[in-house]
Amino acid sequence: MKLTRTAWIITIIVFNIIIDQVSKIIVRAEVVPGSQTPIIGDLFTLHNVENSGAFLGMGSDFNPVMRVIFLLGLPTLVLGYVVYYLFKNKTLDKLSLVGFCCIVGGGVSNVFDRFVYGSVTDYFHIDLGGVFRTGIFNIADMSVMLGMGLLLYASFKQNKKLKSAAK
């Protein structure tokens, strides 16, 4: 059975939401809040941190009205528009389509957490000895970053095709 384009879009978005939410349920149940557990020494560690802001805690000090506007309202509107764009724009290449679906899935999952819990559960941290270091993040964040990477790659690929066709 071949899935329709619409079914693929829904499947990818829902898969991203489910895998993130299941991982957060496990972390909330099994990892002590505020703890740090080595996965690969100090390079890759597991935490349980509630982030009341957005990326790297930005906005956590907003007053309640600003938090609703910037951490719930605005992201919901943007995600809604991206979903509308996904279904309306039938010319998107597969990489861009998957990229947008990953962004929507991760975004919806984090917005859901903010709405239900008032914060987002973050739990992974990477520190490659000062060469590369992340903030504490979750699978939804990874999904959004993967989606952005796919969109960038698809854009470069499309630009290369256009330049080749122009010659």
C-alpha contacts under 8 A as a table, 3 or more apart, distances in Angstrom:
res1	aa1	res2	aa2	distance
3	L	6	T	7.97
3	L	7	A	5.75
3	L	8	W	6.28
4	T	7	A	5.10
4	T	8	W	6.29
5	R	8	W	5.12
5	R	9	I	6.28
6	T	9	I	5.13
6	T	10	I	6.27
6	T	87	F	7.10
7	A	10	I	5.18
7	A	11	T	5.93
8	W	11	T	5.00
8	W	12	I	6.07
9	I	12	I	5.43
9	I	13	I	6.25
9	I	86	L	7.88
9	I	97	L	7.63
9	I	98	V	7.64
9	I	101	C	6.33
10	I	13	I	5.25
10	I	14	V	5.95
11	T	14	V	5.22
11	T	15	F	5.89
12	I	15	F	5.12
12	I	16	N	6.26
12	I	98	V	7.29
12	I	101	C	6.05
12	I	102	C	6.97
12	I	105	G	7.51
13	I	16	N	5.28
13	I	17	I	6.37
13	I	101	C	5.22
13	I	102	C	6.24
13	I	104	V	6.42
13	I	105	G	4.39
13	I	106	G	7.99
14	V	17	I	5.04
14	V	18	I	6.05
14	V	105	G	6.47
15	F	18	I	5.18
15	F	19	I	6.11
15	F	105	G	7.62
16	N	19	I	5.47
16	N	20	D	6.22
16	N	102	C	6.50
16	N	105	G	4.96
16	N	106	G	6.18
16	N	109	S	7.97
16	N	140	A	7.17
16	N	143	S	7.01
17	I	20	D	5.33
17	I	21	Q	6.03
17	I	105	G	5.17
17	I	106	G	6.27
17	I	108	V	7.05
17	I	109	S	5.22
17	I	140	A	7.43
18	I	21	Q	5.16
18	I	22	V	5.95
19	I	22	V	5.30
19	I	23	S	6.16
19	I	139	I	7.56
20	D	23	S	5.21
20	D	24	K	6.23
20	D	106	G	7.52
20	D	109	S	6.88
20	D	138	N	7.42
20	D	139	I	5.22
20	D	140	A	5.59
21	Q	24	K	5.07
21	Q	25	I	6.16
21	Q	109	S	6.85
22	V	25	I	5.09
22	V	26	I	6.30
23	S	26	I	5.17
23	S	27	V	6.21
23	S	139	I	7.63
24	K	27	V	4.99
24	K	28	R	5.99
24	K	121	T	6.38
24	K	122	D	7.89
25	I	28	R	5.22
25	I	29	A	6.15
26	I	29	A	5.17
26	I	30	E	5.81
26	I	31	V	7.79
27	V	30	E	5.25
27	V	31	V	5.12
27	V	48	N	6.51
27	V	123	Y	7.36
28	R	31	V	6.05
28	R	32	V	7.70
28	R	33	P	7.68
28	R	48	N	6.95
28	R	121	T	7.74
31	V	35	S	7.24
31	V	47	H	7.03
31	V	48	N	6.05
32	V	35	S	5.49
32	V	47	H	7.85
32	V	48	N	6.43
33	P	47	H	7.24
33	P	48	N	4.71
33	P	49	V	6.11
34	G	47	H	6.41
34	G	48	N	5.51
34	G	49	V	5.77
35	S	46	L	7.91
35	S	47	H	5.45
35	S	48	N	6.35
36	Q	45	T	6.38
36	Q	46	L	5.66
36	Q	47	H	4.83
36	Q	48	N	7.75
37	T	45	T	5.48
37	T	46	L	4.96
37	T	47	H	6.46
38	P	41	G	5.04
38	P	42	D	5.83
38	P	43	L	7.82
38	P	44	F	6.40
38	P	45	T	4.47
38	P	46	L	6.29
39	I	42	D	7.66
39	I	43	L	7.88
39	I	44	F	5.51
39	I	45	T	5.13
39	I	46	L	6.58
40	I	43	L	5.66
40	I	44	F	5.03
40	I	45	T	6.79
41	G	44	F	6.48
41	G	45	T	7.31
42	D	45	T	6.20
42	D	127	D	6.88
43	L	125	H	7.97
43	L	126	I	5.52
43	L	127	D	4.82
43	L	128	L	5.39
43	L	129	G	7.26
44	F	124	F	7.22
44	F	125	H	5.72
44	F	126	I	4.64
44	F	127	D	6.49
45	T	124	F	5.98
45	T	125	H	5.27
45	T	126	I	6.59
46	L	123	Y	5.37
46	L	124	F	5.01
46	L	125	H	6.51
47	H	122	D	7.23
47	H	123	Y	4.31
47	H	124	F	6.14
47	H	125	H	7.49
47	H	136	I	7.70
48	N	121	T	6.69
48	N	122	D	6.10
48	N	123	Y	4.92
49	V	121	T	5.72
49	V	122	D	5.27
49	V	123	Y	6.22
49	V	136	I	7.82
50	E	119	S	5.75
50	E	120	V	5.52
50	E	121	T	4.67
50	E	122	D	6.24
51	N	54	A	7.20
51	N	57	G	5.90
51	N	60	S	7.56
51	N	119	S	5.27
51	N	120	V	5.02
51	N	121	T	6.19
51	N	122	D	6.73
52	S	57	G	6.63
52	S	59	G	7.80
52	S	60	S	5.15
52	S	114	R	7.49
52	S	118	G	6.57
52	S	119	S	4.23
52	S	120	V	6.33
53	G	56	L	7.47
53	G	57	G	4.34
53	G	58	M	5.19
53	G	59	G	4.71
53	G	60	S	3.88
53	G	61	D	7.59
53	G	67	R	7.92
53	G	71	L	7.26
53	G	119	S	7.08
53	G	120	V	7.91
54	A	57	G	5.08
54	A	58	M	5.12
54	A	59	G	6.11
54	A	60	S	7.19
54	A	71	L	6.84
55	F	58	M	5.72
56	L	135	G	6.01
56	L	136	I	7.48
57	G	60	S	5.60
58	M	61	D	7.72
59	G	62	F	5.23
59	G	67	R	6.94
59	G	71	L	7.83
60	S	67	R	7.68
62	F	65	V	7.88
62	F	66	M	5.72
62	F	67	R	5.64
63	N	66	M	5.46
63	N	67	R	6.21
64	P	67	R	5.07
64	P	68	V	6.30
65	V	68	V	5.23
65	V	69	I	6.32
66	M	69	I	5.04
66	M	70	F	5.88
66	M	71	L	7.87
67	R	70	F	5.29
67	R	71	L	5.20
67	R	72	L	7.07
68	V	71	L	5.58
68	V	72	L	5.04
68	V	73	G	6.00
69	I	72	L	5.84
69	I	73	G	4.68
69	I	74	L	5.93
70	F	73	G	6.03
70	F	74	L	5.29
70	F	75	P	7.04
71	L	74	L	6.57
71	L	75	P	6.30
71	L	111	V	7.48
71	L	114	R	7.65
72	L	75	P	5.66
72	L	76	T	6.01
72	L	111	V	6.19
72	L	114	R	7.14
72	L	115	F	7.14
73	G	76	T	5.22
73	G	77	L	6.28
74	L	77	L	5.16
74	L	78	V	6.20
75	P	78	V	5.06
75	P	79	L	5.97
75	P	107	G	7.61
75	P	111	V	7.37
76	T	79	L	5.17
76	T	80	G	5.96
76	T	108	V	7.70
76	T	111	V	7.34
77	L	80	G	5.03
77	L	81	Y	6.19
78	V	81	Y	5.10
78	V	82	V	6.25
79	L	82	V	5.04
79	L	83	V	6.20
79	L	104	V	5.93
79	L	107	G	7.09
79	L	108	V	7.29
80	G	83	V	5.19
80	G	84	Y	6.23
81	Y	84	Y	4.98
81	Y	85	Y	6.07
82	V	85	Y	4.89
82	V	86	L	6.09
82	V	100	F	7.30
82	V	104	V	7.27
83	V	86	L	5.03
83	V	87	F	6.42
83	V	104	V	7.25
84	Y	87	F	5.38
84	Y	88	K	6.08
85	Y	88	K	5.10
85	Y	89	N	5.67
86	L	89	N	5.66
86	L	90	K	7.58
86	L	92	L	7.94
86	L	97	L	6.99
86	L	100	F	7.45
87	F	90	K	7.01
89	N	92	L	6.24
92	L	96	S	6.15
92	L	97	L	5.99
93	D	96	S	5.47
93	D	97	L	6.17
93	D	154	A	7.81
94	K	97	L	4.98
94	K	98	V	6.13
95	L	98	V	5.24
95	L	99	G	6.00
95	L	150	L	5.95
95	L	151	L	6.83
95	L	154	A	5.92
96	S	99	G	4.86
96	S	100	F	6.06
96	S	150	L	6.36
96	S	151	L	5.12
96	S	154	A	6.04
97	L	100	F	5.31
97	L	101	C	6.20
98	V	101	C	4.99
98	V	102	C	6.15
98	V	147	G	6.98
98	V	150	L	7.57
99	G	102	C	5.21
99	G	103	I	6.31
99	G	146	L	6.92
99	G	147	G	3.67
99	G	148	M	6.27
99	G	149	G	7.48
99	G	150	L	5.11
99	G	151	L	5.55
100	F	103	I	5.06
100	F	104	V	6.13
100	F	147	G	5.91
100	F	148	M	7.80
100	F	151	L	7.45
101	C	104	V	5.08
101	C	105	G	5.98
101	C	147	G	7.28
102	C	105	G	5.11
102	C	106	G	6.06
102	C	143	S	5.23
102	C	144	V	5.74
102	C	146	L	7.01
102	C	147	G	4.99
103	I	106	G	5.35
103	I	107	G	5.88
103	I	143	S	6.20
103	I	144	V	4.20
103	I	145	M	7.47
103	I	146	L	7.83
103	I	147	G	5.20
103	I	148	M	7.16
104	V	107	G	5.01
104	V	108	V	5.85
104	V	144	V	7.51
105	G	108	V	5.28
105	G	109	S	6.17
105	G	140	A	7.27
105	G	143	S	7.38
105	G	144	V	7.80
106	G	109	S	5.18
106	G	110	N	6.32
106	G	139	I	7.49
106	G	140	A	3.92
106	G	141	D	6.19
106	G	142	M	7.76
106	G	143	S	5.39
106	G	144	V	5.45
107	G	110	N	5.30
107	G	111	V	6.10
107	G	140	A	6.77
107	G	141	D	7.88
107	G	144	V	6.92
108	V	111	V	5.08
108	V	112	F	5.93
109	S	112	F	5.07
109	S	113	D	6.40
109	S	140	A	6.47
110	N	113	D	5.07
110	N	114	R	6.35
110	N	120	V	6.08
110	N	140	A	6.59
111	V	114	R	5.05
111	V	115	F	6.15
112	F	115	F	5.11
112	F	116	V	6.02
113	D	116	V	5.19
113	D	117	Y	5.36
113	D	118	G	6.64
113	D	119	S	6.00
113	D	120	V	5.28
113	D	121	T	7.64
114	R	117	Y	5.53
114	R	118	G	4.35
114	R	119	S	4.53
114	R	120	V	5.76
115	F	118	G	5.65
115	F	119	S	7.73
117	Y	120	V	7.34
121	T	138	N	7.23
122	D	136	I	5.78
122	D	137	F	4.74
122	D	138	N	4.87
123	Y	136	I	5.86
123	Y	137	F	5.71
123	Y	138	N	5.71
124	F	136	I	5.29
124	F	137	F	5.17
124	F	138	N	5.96
125	H	133	R	7.84
125	H	134	T	6.07
125	H	135	G	6.18
125	H	136	I	4.70
125	H	137	F	6.50
126	I	132	F	7.67
126	I	133	R	5.59
126	I	134	T	5.46
126	I	135	G	7.65
126	I	136	I	7.83
127	D	130	G	6.53
127	D	131	V	7.78
127	D	132	F	5.96
127	D	133	R	4.32
127	D	134	T	6.53
128	L	131	V	5.58
128	L	132	F	5.12
128	L	133	R	6.09
129	G	132	F	6.95
129	G	133	R	7.68
130	G	133	R	6.26
134	T	137	F	7.88
137	F	141	D	6.12
137	F	142	M	7.62
138	N	141	D	5.34
138	N	142	M	6.49
139	I	142	M	4.87
139	I	143	S	6.08
140	A	143	S	4.94
140	A	144	V	6.26
141	D	144	V	5.12
141	D	145	M	6.21
142	M	145	M	5.06
142	M	146	L	6.00
143	S	146	L	5.05
143	S	147	G	6.07
144	V	147	G	5.02
144	V	148	M	6.22
145	M	148	M	5.03
145	M	149	G	6.14
146	L	149	G	5.01
146	L	150	L	6.15
147	G	150	L	5.10
147	G	151	L	6.20
148	M	151	L	5.08
148	M	152	L	6.18
149	G	152	L	5.11
149	G	153	Y	6.09
150	L	153	Y	5.07
150	L	154	A	5.95
151	L	154	A	5.05
151	L	155	S	6.02
152	L	155	S	5.05
152	L	156	F	6.26
153	Y	156	F	5.18
153	Y	157	K	6.08
154	A	157	K	4.98
154	A	158	Q	6.01
155	S	158	Q	5.06
155	S	159	N	6.11
156	F	159	N	5.08
156	F	160	K	6.15
157	K	160	K	5.15
157	K	161	K	6.35
158	Q	161	K	5.08
158	Q	162	L	6.24
159	N	162	L	5.06
159	N	163	K	6.16
160	K	163	K	5.16
160	K	164	S	6.13
161	K	164	S	5.08
161	K	165	A	6.07
162	L	165	A	5.07
162	L	166	A	6.13
163	K	166	A	5.09
163	K	167	K	6.53
164	S	167	K	5.45
